[in-house]
Amino acid sequence: MRTNYCGQVNGDRIGETVNLCGWVDRRRDHGGVIFLDLRDRSGIVQIVSDPERTPDSYQIAGDIRNEYVVQITGRVSRRPEESLNPKLPTGEIEIYADDIRLLNGLGKQLPFQIST
């Protein structure tokens, strides 16, 4: 089911396909490209779903919400220079999601935020 933990994926894995499982920490829609911050016990990694580059995952990425538990299969890519995040151990990479599987959703929104 999982090949790596989120915090283990780094620049050494660029070009590899990985399977990750975790909670959606944050979801952002930037003009049609959807970004998910996926978290597990080891850290956070950025997932990207683009209607042109990853059309199979785009529809489900649009339905995903914070704290959903998902499995991601995707290719590790280097972030564009302007998107590098030196504050994160995974800040030099992002994963383009070829497949997103919902493992568990939420019935109601949580009354508090899990992470900051």
Backbone as numpy.savetxt, mean C-alpha at the origin, in Angstrom:
# Nx Ny Nz CAx CAy CAz Cx Cy Cz
1.03 -16.74 1.47 0.19 -15.54 1.47 1.07 -14.28 1.47
2.09 -14.24 2.29 2.95 -13.05 2.42 4.38 -13.44 2.11
5.06 -12.60 1.33 6.49 -12.84 1.07 7.36 -11.97 1.95
6.84 -10.83 2.39 7.61 -9.88 3.20 6.66 -9.15 4.14
7.24 -8.60 5.20 6.52 -7.63 6.02 6.73 -6.26 5.40
5.80 -5.35 5.66 5.83 -4.02 5.04 7.15 -3.29 5.27
7.65 -3.30 6.48 8.87 -2.58 6.82 10.14 -3.19 6.27
10.06 -4.40 5.71 11.23 -5.08 5.16 11.49 -4.74 3.70
10.52 -4.13 3.04 10.66 -3.86 1.61 11.47 -2.57 1.44
12.58 -2.67 0.72 13.45 -1.50 0.54 13.99 -1.47 -0.88
14.94 -0.60 -1.13 15.50 -0.41 -2.46 16.19 -1.65 -3.03
16.58 -2.59 -2.17 17.20 -3.82 -2.64 16.20 -4.71 -3.39
14.93 -4.44 -3.22 13.88 -5.28 -3.83 13.26 -4.66 -5.09
13.80 -3.55 -5.57 13.24 -2.90 -6.76 13.20 -3.89 -7.92
12.03 -3.95 -8.55 11.81 -4.87 -9.66 11.20 -6.20 -9.26
11.22 -6.52 -7.97 10.66 -7.79 -7.50 9.15 -7.66 -7.29
8.47 -8.79 -7.38 7.05 -8.86 -7.03 6.96 -9.37 -5.60
6.16 -8.67 -4.78 6.00 -9.04 -3.37 4.53 -9.22 -3.05
4.27 -10.01 -2.02 2.93 -10.16 -1.44 2.99 -9.63 -0.02
2.13 -8.66 0.29 2.10 -8.06 1.62 0.69 -8.15 2.18
0.58 -8.23 3.49 -0.72 -8.19 4.17 -0.63 -7.15 5.28
-1.73 -6.45 5.50 -1.74 -5.48 6.57 -2.99 -4.64 6.60
-2.96 -3.63 7.44 -4.07 -2.70 7.60 -3.82 -1.47 6.75
-4.87 -0.93 6.17 -4.74 0.33 5.43 -4.69 1.45 6.46
-3.53 2.07 6.57 -3.33 3.14 7.53 -3.92 4.45 7.03
-3.82 4.66 5.73 -4.30 5.89 5.12 -4.56 5.66 3.64
-5.59 6.30 3.10 -5.93 6.21 1.68 -6.02 7.62 1.12
-5.35 7.86 -0.03 -5.37 9.18 -0.66 -5.65 9.02 -2.14
-6.51 9.87 -2.67 -6.80 9.88 -4.11 -6.26 11.18 -4.68
-5.23 11.08 -5.50 -4.58 12.25 -6.08 -4.86 12.29 -7.58
-5.98 12.84 -7.94 -6.30 13.00 -9.35 -6.41 11.70 -10.12
-6.99 10.70 -9.49 -7.20 9.43 -10.18 -6.22 8.35 -9.78
-5.06 8.70 -9.28 -4.11 7.71 -8.77 -4.38 7.57 -7.28
-4.55 6.32 -6.83 -4.88 6.08 -5.42 -3.65 5.55 -4.70
-3.36 6.16 -3.56 -2.24 5.75 -2.71 -2.79 5.17 -1.42
-2.26 4.03 -1.03 -2.61 3.40 0.25 -1.32 3.27 1.06
-1.37 3.68 2.31 -0.27 3.39 3.23 -0.65 2.11 3.95
0.11 1.06 3.70 -0.17 -0.25 4.28 0.75 -0.47 5.47
0.17 -0.89 6.61 0.97 -1.06 7.82 0.80 -2.47 8.38
1.87 -2.95 8.96 1.84 -4.17 9.74 2.77 -3.97 10.93
3.12 -5.03 11.61 3.92 -4.90 12.84 5.33 -4.36 12.60
5.78 -4.39 11.34 7.15 -3.97 11.04 7.28 -2.56 10.49
6.17 -1.95 10.06 6.25 -0.61 9.51 5.18 -0.33 8.47
5.43 0.70 7.66 4.48 1.19 6.66 5.17 1.24 5.31
4.40 0.89 4.27 4.90 1.00 2.90 3.79 1.60 2.04
4.18 2.36 1.02 3.21 3.02 0.14 2.84 2.10 -1.03
1.53 1.95 -1.24 0.98 1.17 -2.34 0.36 2.14 -3.33
0.51 1.88 -4.63 -0.03 2.76 -5.66 -0.94 1.95 -6.57
-2.12 2.51 -6.86 -3.02 1.92 -7.84 -3.35 3.00 -8.86
-2.98 2.74 -10.09 -3.10 3.69 -11.19 -4.01 3.06 -12.25
-5.04 3.79 -12.74 -5.96 3.18 -13.71 -5.28 2.76 -15.01
-4.14 3.35 -15.35 -3.44 2.97 -16.57 -2.42 1.86 -16.33
-1.66 1.98 -15.26 -0.57 1.03 -15.01 -1.04 -0.23 -14.28
-2.05 -0.09 -13.41 -2.55 -1.25 -12.64 -4.09 -1.26 -12.67
-4.69 -1.41 -13.84 -6.16 -1.31 -13.95 -6.90 -2.40 -13.17
-6.31 -3.58 -12.99 -7.01 -4.65 -12.29 -7.23 -4.34 -10.81
-6.38 -3.55 -10.22 -6.52 -3.24 -8.79 -7.24 -1.91 -8.54
-7.44 -1.14 -9.58 -7.92 0.23 -9.39 -9.33 0.30 -8.80
-10.23 -0.53 -9.26 -11.61 -0.49 -8.77 -11.69 -0.80 -7.27
-11.02 -1.85 -6.85 -11.07 -2.20 -5.43 -10.33 -1.17 -4.59
-9.25 -0.58 -5.11 -8.53 0.47 -4.37 -9.46 1.65 -4.09
-10.37 1.92 -5.01 -11.33 3.00 -4.81 -12.32 2.72 -3.70
-12.55 1.45 -3.42 -13.51 1.05 -2.37 -12.87 0.83 -1.01
-11.55 0.77 -0.96 -10.82 0.50 0.28 -10.89 1.71 1.21
-10.99 1.45 2.50 -11.03 2.51 3.51 -10.01 2.21 4.60
-9.75 3.21 5.44 -8.81 3.05 6.55 -9.21 1.87 7.43
-8.22 1.14 7.87 -8.31 -0.01 8.76 -8.87 -1.27 8.12
-9.14 -1.26 6.81 -9.45 -2.51 6.12 -8.17 -3.36 6.13
-8.34 -4.67 6.20 -7.21 -5.58 6.13 -7.16 -6.12 4.70
-6.00 -5.97 4.06 -5.88 -6.34 2.65 -4.61 -7.15 2.40
-4.62 -7.86 1.28 -3.43 -8.51 0.76 -3.10 -7.83 -0.57
-1.86 -7.44 -0.73 -1.40 -6.73 -1.92 -0.36 -7.59 -2.64
-0.51 -7.74 -3.94 0.53 -8.32 -4.77 0.94 -7.25 -5.75
2.22 -6.95 -5.80 2.66 -5.89 -6.69 4.17 -5.84 -6.86
4.57 -4.97 -7.77 5.99 -4.81 -8.11 6.58 -3.61 -7.38
7.73 -3.83 -6.78 8.44 -2.77 -6.06 9.10 -1.85 -7.08
8.86 -0.54 -6.94 9.43 0.47 -7.83 10.08 1.57 -7.01
11.05 2.23 -7.61 11.66 3.39 -6.96 10.70 4.56 -7.08
10.54 5.30 -6.00 9.69 6.50 -6.04 10.35 7.57 -6.91
9.53 8.43 -7.52 10.12 9.58 -8.21 10.91 10.44 -7.22
11.92 11.11 -7.70 12.81 11.90 -6.84 12.05 12.85 -5.92
11.01 13.51 -6.45 10.25 14.48 -5.65 9.35 13.81 -4.60
9.20 12.48 -4.66 8.33 11.77 -3.72 9.10 10.98 -2.68
10.42 11.02 -2.70 11.20 10.29 -1.71 10.87 10.78 -0.30
10.80 9.85 0.64 10.46 10.21 2.02 11.55 9.67 2.96
12.54 10.49 3.28 13.64 10.02 4.12 13.22 9.71 5.57
12.00 10.09 5.95 11.52 9.82 7.31 11.09 8.37 7.50
10.87 7.66 6.38 10.43 6.26 6.46 11.54 5.33 5.97
11.72 4.19 6.62 12.69 3.21 6.12 12.32 2.71 4.71
11.04 2.75 4.37 10.57 2.33 3.04 10.34 3.53 2.13
10.88 4.69 2.48 10.59 5.93 1.78 11.19 6.10 0.40
12.04 5.17 -0.03 12.59 5.30 -1.37 11.84 4.44 -2.39
10.88 3.63 -1.90 10.16 2.74 -2.82 8.65 2.92 -2.68
7.93 2.37 -3.66 6.49 2.23 -3.61 6.15 0.96 -4.35
4.99 0.42 -4.09 4.60 -0.83 -4.71 3.37 -0.60 -5.56
3.48 -0.89 -6.86 2.35 -0.79 -7.76 1.53 -2.07 -7.64
0.29 -1.93 -7.16 -0.56 -3.07 -6.83 -1.18 -3.69 -8.07
-0.72 -4.88 -8.43 -1.35 -5.63 -9.51 -2.65 -6.25 -9.03
-2.68 -6.63 -7.75 -3.87 -7.27 -7.18 -4.06 -6.80 -5.75
-5.29 -6.48 -5.40 -5.65 -6.13 -4.02 -6.80 -7.04 -3.62
-6.63 -7.74 -2.51 -7.68 -8.61 -2.00 -8.12 -8.11 -0.63
-9.40 -7.90 -0.50 -9.95 -7.49 0.79 -10.05 -8.73 1.68
-9.35 -8.71 2.80 -9.41 -9.81 3.75 -10.43 -9.55 4.84
-10.59 -8.27 5.21 -11.58 -7.92 6.23 -11.88 -6.43 6.15
-13.14 -6.08 6.07 -13.57 -4.68 6.07 -14.06 -4.27 7.44
-14.62 -3.09 7.51 -15.20 -2.58 8.76 -16.70 -2.43 8.59
-17.45 -2.84 9.60 -18.89 -2.61 9.59 -19.22 -1.15 9.84
-18.52 -0.57 10.81 -18.68 0.85 11.14 -17.30 1.46 11.29
-17.21 2.75 11.02 -15.94 3.46 11.20 -15.54 3.42 12.67
-14.26 3.24 12.95 -13.78 3.21 14.32 -13.96 4.58 14.97
-14.23 4.62 16.28 -14.44 5.90 16.97 -13.14 6.61 17.34
-12.00 6.06 16.93 -10.70 6.65 17.24 -9.74 6.30 16.10
-8.65 7.05 16.01 -7.65 6.79 14.98 -6.57 5.89 15.55
-6.17 4.87 14.78 -5.18 3.90 15.26 -3.79 4.49 15.28
-3.37 5.11 14.19 -2.03 5.69 14.13 -2.10 7.18 13.90
-0.96 7.85 14.07 -0.94 9.30 13.93 -0.24 9.73 12.66
